[in-house]
């Protein structure tokens, strides 16, 4: 395993990991140790905001893994993200205990409000963190496994798959909006107090969550690198470029797709679970089909099939969103986002990182760095696919 | 003044009829009865209402209606009762003589809820003789609901005189209801009444029969009532099935209308147009704009607004569709996933543009007079707008089919769909056909917007609510096949409406989505799949 990891790390990947690790250590430290008002001190609200971006980056990585390397365009990955978030949210709700508005030691406020007398069975166990953490992986993973098993086995591909994943997240959106579904309906889960005994609002907790998110991003990145640079990854790329041909060569295309789809859903779930305590709320709007498509555009902007690009795209687009929606340009943000979709697909199909690689590659090749070249070619979208 | 004369005349007719057919009140003279209003005691007032209503005096109707509107004044000292007429003049209630002024010490006769019911019933009885047929009909229908047995003589009198068929029927149903609640009615009368109510056959009849069969009734009546209940229930179940089917057809026509343009762009061209919903929205806003112009400049044309809006919406949405195809989509042929993302971006831009131009709130689009209203068919109500939309949808579908089948453009479109290269080598300008096809699909979405503006809120988010449903219809029906879209839309519409009463609106919708996801496992290419090489292309 260590061998596989080091082999797969080229310079870009190493740089990425180092930067994320440095952020994960330095930002919390600067927030906690430096005095408030100091030029180098990162205010707490920025820590929470950047923590959100890091979670989005993990979601983008999970989408890049299936879209960039296996050609599965999921328009419902926001659903896995939200399910992970709800699992964490349920844990946080149970931690409120009797400090809720109604002071019921067992039932969350919204259940008391709905006159429920006892906890529904699917809320059992969420008072224990290990169980909730398991559910963060298991619920999105299981849904993705069932959904993928049905879809891939009957060879639902391309846009059909995109459309039914969108229908899936839409159906979940409608379901979670219902009060009697038992997840807080329209308002979702909020008003959290503690996580593992620490106050979620406290600066220290926020800094720790940020560091954890960075760690999760690095781990997710390493897992994705390990997958795409293994033999399995080569098969995935083959499936992306010529699914029928790969099948005729004797590979079980469904199993490969199912594996990578489920893995990706679990990663999205973890991203959602880290997102919820930092944002302080999870509600059904996270299931909105628009959110999932927006996550896809992060990957497209950064460069699909590059991993680093996906994370970069998530951070760049969301930074732009925060920047523009908070200023006088707010009414024009949707124009910009829309134009981003159009322009990136038309003019920058390889995304930022992919375009940079395409420009950098010949230059590097001249210097005779053959190894780097082959690695970069694996990373980029294959020439044959682009020519189509 | 003529109004008062008319009212007096009407009351006079009432009195003649009442004297002729109903038992006149012997117990008290009219003046004594009216005097009971002056005691300011609820039970006296109730007696007075009953006696006045059955007195047959021409003043009965003015008195009771004045009582209802709190215009009946009494003077506790002189025990006189006055009617304050709507024109401000006053008359003595007992004699009808004009009075110069009502004394200051007079106050209105008080009513409580029980008395208000008694007043309503009395007015109902008095209106049964009204010369206005619609007033008689509603009074006759209220008799069925109140089934107050004291009204029986009045109703029988009215029934004997009535000539209008539907009022007569309503009266006899009311009479039947009264007989069933009258403890001393004969068994044959009651059996006849059960039969009459069974023939009525609606929810109210069912409720009434259920109520009396629990009460103290002769065995034969209970038996016949329970038979009638069973028969009404089965006929109601049948009608609710018919109603669901109609709602389903109506929803199906809306789905078909929204999806039919998509069936062209997605089905025929293979282009995923996520901005399709926004084309529908543009059509709806075109209707709004047309109506605004008509409202301000040519109000007389309002009923024709939709005839102007339909071609205009087609042109607006079609032109924007062609523009989108020429500037964005043509660079993305063969890359469906990228097309999906780019058109999603376009949909955001269009939505925001409309939001900026027209504001984020719902805009009001009116129904022309020929589209408002409803009619009854058996036990169900059919609204004209739903009916017209169904007809309109089918017409659009037929025209589209004919266009694809018989026109040169249709031929070229089919040729390009089947084999692009071959079509190009035969001299067909494929890129022109692409643009026109996309324009056609978008234009039809615009037309759909005109129809949907009649039943839905016109807001910038209008398209969003239809896009997923439309895709479901096209995918379910099978891509590249208009008949598949037709069958898909009506199947989903009807299935949705039959699930709704069982599972509720939201759960029904979720169930449909899940069923489609499962269905796609079974038939990945839809109900009517294309066969052959085109499938893998």
Interface residues (C-beta under 8 A of the other chain):
Chain A: X67 X73 X75 X147 X150 X151 X153 X154 X155 X156 X158 X159 X160 X162 X163 X164 X166 X167 X168 X170 X171 X174 X175 X177 X178 X244 X289 X293 X296 X297 X300 X331 X332 X334 X335 X337 X338 X339 X340 X341 X342 X344 X345 X346 X349 X388
Chain B: X272 X274 X328 X331 X332 X334 X335 X336 X337 X338 X339 X340 X341 X342 X344 X345 X346 X347 X348 X349 X351 X352 X353 X356 X468 X471 X472 X475 X506 X507 X509 X510 X513 X514 X516 X517 X518 X520 X521 X522 X524 X536
